[in-house]
Structures are given as structure tokens and as C-alpha cells.
Amino acid sequence: MTKFSHVIVRKPARSLIDGITSAPELGKPDYDLAVKQHDDYIAALKQCGVDVTELPALEEYPDSCFVEDPAVITRMGAIITNPGAESRNGEKVEIEPAIRQFFDDEHIKRIEFPGTLEGGDVMMVGDHFYVGRSARTNEEGIRQFCEILEGWGLEGSEVPLEYVLHLKTGVNYLEDGNMLVSGEFVTKPDFQQYNLIEIPEDEAYAANCIWVNGTVIVPEGYPAVLKAVQDAGYKTLVVDTSEYRKLDGGLSCLSLRF
């Protein structure tokens, strides 16, 4: 089973209020509340026994607190992605110095244009990586990604997305063969070999939970999901991510865990 030792996060910028969103009806994030929620998120991660590296805010990139997207970290090395959202593409340059604290040149690869890939579309299940083909991650990006994985003795496969922004918007692996699924992922053949824990439609946002060393961090305010995760035998921690939801962001988006 995977064990995480390190986590990288980035402090939210004041420009966060201008981040990308598909749900403007939720309103703009409250910056001060977003900072408090981020601090609570870091505290929860530390309770799971990891070291946390907190990077400084980047005002020029409103979405840069979502560090999961510009890089993917595997047990063999790191892959600097090529984000498909134009306003976020420069984040890949900003994340690299932090990656270099942990990996040398030989263990850092890159997705190159015309390939695009965002880490929110990548779900690690042991040594297999499911990659969502989305508006942000294209076929060429997935091809390059899988080629890099194969060079490291790992493997990947494509999962076409129909409705969600990123793969992990609707499906997340909790280790032990258990997978949280919502919406289109309930019936996808790719995941039928796992024990699927189906999320009620009105709590679909909370499909984005994260497993960290035996504990599952669950977003606050989703009692059915919290109970389902606890019934599956996991210790849980709850963190409020209401301000990040306004920017299509969830728990996994806010960190790189390795």
C-alpha cells in the first residue's frame, strides 16, 4: 500500500477571488476564510503523519493554490504537466523548484506541447494511473504521460469524461480496493473491479475525498459521504472547503502527496 511522507501545498493568493469557475452562482470566495480553511487543511494533513512544504502565494496565478494540476508525483519520479487552462499554464514553471527539492533531473519528466495534462485528471491506484480525457487533458498529453510511466515500469490508461471538469471531481481511490464514485463513474467499466462506494447525487462534490496514510479527509457538510467512508472502516478527518468549491476545487486539488 502507498504511504505518503511529503506533501506540497501553496498558500492561496488574494487574487483567488478571480479564479476560474463553472459555478459563478456560488459567489466569489472569501479570501480570509479561504486562508483559514487552508490552514485547517494543512493541520489535518500533519495529523496524518506527513511533512508539509508550504509554498508562497502567487498573485499572478489566481488558481495556483491548486498545486495538484501542474505536476504529478509517482513513486518513481515527478511529471511536470502542461495545464490545458491557458491562464494556469505558467504554474508548471512555478512548481518545478519545489519538485526539485525532492527529485533530480533523471527523475523529472515533462508533458510537451501539443500535449496537455492536468493532475486533477490523474488518479493513482497502486502502480496504475487512470487519466481522464477532459477539456484540460488531451489525447496527446495522455499518450506522453503513459509513455513516461511505462519507462518507469508503471502503467496508465485513458478514461473519457463526459460531464465533469476533472477525473477526480467524481471518482477517488481510498486504497484497500475501495473507490468513491458519483455520477458518470458509477457505471464506467474501468472501475467495476473495485468496491464502489456510490455517492448520493446531492453530495456529489464530496466524492473528492483524499486518503492519507490510513485516514480519509472528507469535506465538511456531507454527512452521507462521511458515514459511508466511516462504514468502510476508515478513520476520518473533516475539513471545510466551501471557498474552494466556488472555484471548482476540492481536497485533492490543494496538495501534492507523495
C-alpha positions in Angstrom: 0.0 0.0 0.0 1.1 3.6 -0.7 2.5 5.5 2.2 2.9 9.3 1.9 5.8 11.1 3.6 5.7 14.5 2.0 3.0 17.0 0.9 3.4 20.2 -1.1 0.8 22.9 -0.8 0.7 26.6 -1.9 -0.8 29.4 0.1 -3.8 30.9 -1.6 -3.3 34.3 -3.3 -5.5 37.3 -2.7 -6.2 37.1 -6.5 -8.0 33.8 -5.6 -11.3 35.7 -5.9 -10.7 35.9 -9.7 -10.0 32.2 -10.2 -11.7 30.0 -12.9 -15.2 28.8 -12.0 -18.0 27.0 -13.7 -20.3 27.9 -10.8 -20.5 31.7 -10.5 -23.8 31.3 -8.8 -21.9 30.2 -5.6 -20.3 33.7 -5.4 -16.7 34.7 -5.1 -14.5 33.1 -2.4 -14.0 34.9 0.9 -10.2 35.3 0.9 -9.8 35.4 4.7 -12.0 32.3 5.1 -10.1 30.5 2.3 -6.8 31.1 4.2 -8.3 29.7 7.4 -9.6 26.7 5.6 -6.2 26.2 4.0 -4.6 26.3 7.5 -7.1 23.7 8.7 -6.3 21.6 5.7 -2.6 21.7 6.5 -3.3 20.8 10.1 -5.3 17.8 9.0 -2.5 16.6 6.7 0.0 16.9 9.5 -2.3 14.7 11.7 -1.8 12.0 9.1 1.9 11.9 9.7 3.3 13.8 6.7 5.8 16.7 6.3 4.2 19.7 4.7 6.0 22.1 2.4 4.0 25.3 2.1 4.9 27.4 -1.0 4.3 31.2 -1.1 1.3 32.7 -2.7 1.4 33.6 -6.4 -0.7 36.6 -7.1 -0.3 36.4 -10.9 -2.0 32.9 -10.8 -5.3 33.1 -9.0 -5.8 29.3 -9.2 -2.2 28.4 -8.1 -3.2 27.1 -4.7 -4.5 24.0 -6.6 -1.0 22.5 -6.8 -2.2 19.1 -7.9 -2.7 20.3 -11.5 0.9 21.4 -12.6 2.6 18.2 -11.5 2.0 14.5 -10.9 4.3 12.6 -8.5 4.8 8.9 -8.7 6.9 6.6 -6.6 9.5 6.6 -9.5 9.6 10.3 -10.2 7.7 13.5 -11.0 6.0 14.6 -14.2 5.6 18.4 -14.8 2.3 18.7 -16.6 1.2 21.1 -19.3 -2.0 22.6 -18.0 -4.8 23.0 -20.5 -6.2 26.1 -18.9 -4.3 28.9 -20.6 -4.4 31.2 -17.5 -2.8 28.4 -15.5 -0.2 27.1 -17.9 2.6 29.1 -16.3 2.1 27.3 -13.0 4.2 24.4 -14.2 7.3 26.7 -14.2 6.5 27.9 -10.7 6.0 24.4 -9.2 9.3 23.0 -10.5 11.7 24.4 -7.9 9.6 22.7 -5.2 9.7 19.4 -7.1 13.5 19.7 -7.5 13.9 19.7 -3.7 12.8 16.0 -3.9 13.9 14.7 -7.4 16.9 15.1 -9.6 16.9 15.7 -13.4 16.8 12.0 -14.1 13.5 11.7 -12.2 11.7 14.7 -13.6 9.9 14.4 -16.9 7.6 16.8 -18.8 4.4 16.8 -20.9 5.3 18.8 -24.0 3.0 20.8 -26.4 0.7 19.9 -28.2 0.0 17.6 -25.3 -1.9 19.0 -22.4 -2.5 17.3 -19.0 -3.7 18.5 -15.6 -3.0 16.5 -12.4 -6.7 16.6 -11.4 -7.3 14.2 -14.2 -4.8 11.6 -12.8 -5.8 9.0 -10.2 -3.2 6.7 -8.8 -4.2 3.1 -8.0 -1.0 1.4 -6.9 1.2 1.4 -10.0 -1.7 2.1 -12.4 -2.7 5.6 -13.2 -6.2 6.4 -14.6 -6.1 9.5 -16.7 -9.3 11.4 -17.6 -9.6 12.9 -21.2 -11.2 16.2 -20.5 -11.3 19.8 -21.6 -7.9 20.3 -19.9 -6.2 17.0 -20.7 -6.0 15.8 -24.3 -5.2 12.6 -26.1 -1.6 13.6 -26.9 -1.0 14.6 -23.2 -2.2 11.2 -22.1 -0.1 9.4 -24.7 3.1 11.2 -23.4 2.1 10.6 -19.8 1.6 6.8 -20.4 4.9 6.6 -22.3 6.7 8.2 -19.3 5.0 5.8 -16.9 6.0 2.8 -19.0 9.6 4.0 -18.9 9.4 3.8 -15.2 7.8 0.3 -15.1 4.3 1.8 -14.3 1.2 1.9 -16.5 -1.6 4.2 -17.4 -5.0 4.1 -19.1 -7.4 6.7 -20.6 -10.8 7.4 -19.1 -13.0 9.6 -21.4 -15.0 12.1 -19.4 -18.5 13.3 -20.3 -19.6 15.8 -17.8 -17.1 16.6 -15.1 -14.2 19.1 -15.1 -11.5 16.6 -13.9 -11.4 12.8 -13.4 -11.1 13.2 -9.6 -14.1 15.5 -9.5 -16.2 12.4 -9.5 -14.0 9.4 -8.5 -11.3 8.9 -5.9 -9.4 5.8 -4.7 -9.3 5.2 -1.0 -6.8 2.3 -1.1 -7.8 -1.2 0.1 -9.7 -1.7 -3.2 -12.3 1.0 -2.2 -13.3 3.8 -4.6 -15.7 6.7 -4.1 -17.8 7.2 -7.2 -20.5 9.6 -8.3 -22.4 10.4 -11.5 -20.9 9.1 -14.7 -18.3 7.0 -12.8 -20.9 4.7 -11.1 -21.2 2.6 -14.3 -17.8 3.1 -16.1 -16.4 -0.3 -16.9 -12.9 0.9 -16.0 -13.7 0.8 -12.3 -16.0 -2.2 -11.9 -13.3 -4.4 -10.4 -13.2 -2.2 -7.3 -15.5 -1.9 -4.3 -17.5 1.1 -5.4 -18.9 3.4 -2.7 -21.6 5.3 -4.5 -22.1 9.0 -3.5 -25.6 10.4 -3.4 -26.2 12.9 -6.2 -26.9 15.8 -3.7 -23.4 15.1 -2.1 -21.5 14.5 -5.4 -18.9 17.2 -4.5 -17.7 15.1 -1.7 -16.6 12.3 -4.0 -13.4 14.3 -3.8 -12.0 12.9 -0.5 -8.4 12.0 0.0 -6.7 9.0 1.6 -3.6 9.9 3.6 -1.8 7.1 5.5 -5.0 5.3 6.6 -7.1 8.3 7.3 -9.6 9.8 4.8 -10.1 13.5 4.8 -13.7 14.4 3.9 -15.1 17.8 3.1 -17.3 19.3 5.7 -21.1 19.3 5.3 -21.6 15.9 3.5 -23.0 13.6 6.2 -23.9 10.7 3.9 -20.4 10.6 2.5 -18.8 10.9 5.9 -20.9 7.9 7.2 -20.1 5.8 4.0 -16.4 6.3 4.5 -16.6 5.5 8.2 -18.7 2.5 7.5 -15.9 1.3 5.1 -13.6 1.2 8.2 -11.6 4.4 7.8 -10.6 6.9 10.4 -11.8 10.3 9.1 -11.0 14.0 9.5 -13.3 16.7 8.2 -12.1 20.0 6.6 -14.3 22.8 5.3 -13.5 23.6 1.6 -16.5 25.8 0.9 -14.4 28.6 -0.5 -12.5 26.3 -2.9 -15.8 24.7 -4.1 -16.6 28.1 -5.6 -13.6 27.6 -7.9 -14.4 24.0 -8.8 -11.7 22.9 -6.3 -11.7 20.2 -3.7 -9.5 18.4 -1.2 -7.2 16.6 -3.7 -6.6 19.8 -5.7 -4.9 21.6 -2.9 -1.9 19.3 -2.4 0.7 17.0 -4.0 1.0 13.9 -1.8 4.0 11.5 -2.2 
